[in-house]
């Protein structure tokens, strides 16, 4: 498995979901959901994250992990 490709898919999924929620800026989404702004920005650009951070992101989108990973991952 190519870790960098998987991280890129994760970053793209997070950004796509944010845009679907109507947030043009990651800062606004992060602030509204109690996520550190700079850290959320790094997730959208492909910084690896801890499992607990992934859970927090999925929760911010009102999704289970199954729902989160249902699109954008082969």
MOVENHU-V554488 format. One record per pair of residues at least 4 apart in sequence whose C-alpha atoms are under 7 Angstrom apart, sorted by the first residue. I is the first residue (numbers start at 0). GAP is how many residues later the second one is. Records with the same first field share a line. If there is no record, write none. Layout:
I=GAP  GAP
This chain:
1=4
2=4
3=4
4=4
5=4
6=4  39  41
7=4  38
8=4  63  64
9=4
10=4  32  33  34  35
11=4  32
12=4  59
13=4  30
14=4  29
15=4
16=4
17=4  5
18=4  5
22=5  6
24=4
25=4  15
26=4  10
27=4
28=4
29=4  5  6  7  10
30=4  6
32=27
34=5
35=4
36=4
37=4
38=4
39=4
40=4
41=4  5
42=4  5
48=4  5
49=4
50=4
51=4
52=4
53=4
54=4
55=4
56=4
57=4  5  6  7  10
58=4
62=4  5
63=4
64=4
65=4
68=4
